Amino acid sequence: MTSGPEGRAAELAVRLAALEERLAAACAAAGRERAEVTLVAVGKTWPASDIGALHAAGVRDFGENRDQEAAPKAAQLSALDGLRWHFVGGLQRNKTRSVARYAALVHTLDRVEVVDALAAGARRAGRAVPALVQVSLDGDPGRGGAVPADVPRVADRVAAADGLELAGVMAVAPLGADPLAAFERLATVAERVRADHPAARTVSAGMSGDLEAAIATGATLVRVGTALFGGRPPILG
Ligand SMILES: *Cc1c(COP(=O)(O)O)cnc(C)c1O
């Protein structure tokens, strides 16, 4: 590969093609249509020019995990057609007002205080913000997510909030555990949420290392960083 912006754009196109083959194979193995699974390119730490290159290659959904990085990128790339920002990081109450302005989907609602704060931000921004309830599959509160027993309560709160739309659930597989078993537990939680809220059909699960397991268990959205962009540079500062 040559260096410079064109070399990087070509590299991203090659990586995207390889990832699309993986997604197609995973969908075929699960007896599902590729169109049932949305690819979210998680471009945290990567420059706006990378997002622009993937947009030119047809990607429309992009994920970020820090508002400090996402807000300026969203502003810088606001002219790109049809681009949707996914907020996939831990959400602090003091960031909800900013996130509510640009997020097409917030993946990480896990407690009512943050639900209420995001709803207030959405009303202030004058838009409805679709959101997922993050489910903890390992019971470790440090990694985010509501424990399965709390999910219906948080989901009801999102569904009732003026300014939010409950779109489904999200999870990150526990470290060092079988992702297939974990995502099967998520599928059960997702089904329970859908029983009360039939429109909440999104299941956000699967990253570079475990997207096959996620697709096999019904994920409708995968969040892929490393397999698309390469290894993340160290975060400085
Ligand atoms: C960074 C991140 C991803 C992407 O992870 P990779 O392993 O690089 O594909 C997915 N989901 C969340 C919540 C992330 O923070």
The ligand as an SDF file (V2000), in Angstrom:
LIG
                    3D

 15 15  0  0  0  0  0  0  0  0999 V2000
  -14.4100   -0.1410   20.3070 C   0  0  0  0  0  0  0  0  0  0  0  0
  -15.7420   -0.7690   20.4110 C   0  0  0  0  0  0  0  0  0  0  0  0
  -16.1740   -1.7070   19.4490 C   0  0  0  0  0  0  0  0  0  0  0  0
  -15.2930   -2.1970   18.3270 C   0  0  0  0  0  0  0  0  0  0  0  0
  -14.4070   -3.1350   18.8520 O   0  0  0  0  0  0  0  0  0  0  0  0
  -13.3670   -3.9350   17.9110 P   0  0  0  0  0  0  0  0  0  0  0  0
  -12.9740   -5.0900   18.7490 O   0  0  0  0  0  0  0  0  0  0  0  0
  -12.2390   -2.9950   17.6310 O   0  0  0  0  0  0  0  0  0  0  0  0
  -14.0960   -4.3400   16.6940 O   0  0  0  0  0  0  0  0  0  0  0  0
  -17.4500   -2.2210   19.5830 C   0  0  0  0  0  0  0  0  0  0  0  0
  -18.2670   -1.8510   20.5870 N   0  0  0  0  0  0  0  0  0  0  0  0
  -17.8970   -0.9560   21.5230 C   0  0  0  0  0  0  0  0  0  0  0  0
  -18.8440   -0.6060   22.6080 C   0  0  0  0  0  0  0  0  0  0  0  0
  -16.6240   -0.3900   21.4660 C   0  0  0  0  0  0  0  0  0  0  0  0
  -16.2470    0.4870   22.4000 O   0  0  0  0  0  0  0  0  0  0  0  0
  1  2  1  0
  2  3  1  0
  2 14  2  0
  3  4  1  0
  3 10  2  0
  4  5  1  0
  5  6  1  0
  6  7  2  0
  6  8  1  0
  6  9  1  0
 10 11  1  0
 11 12  2  0
 12 13  1  0
 12 14  1  0
 14 15  1  0
M  END
$$$$
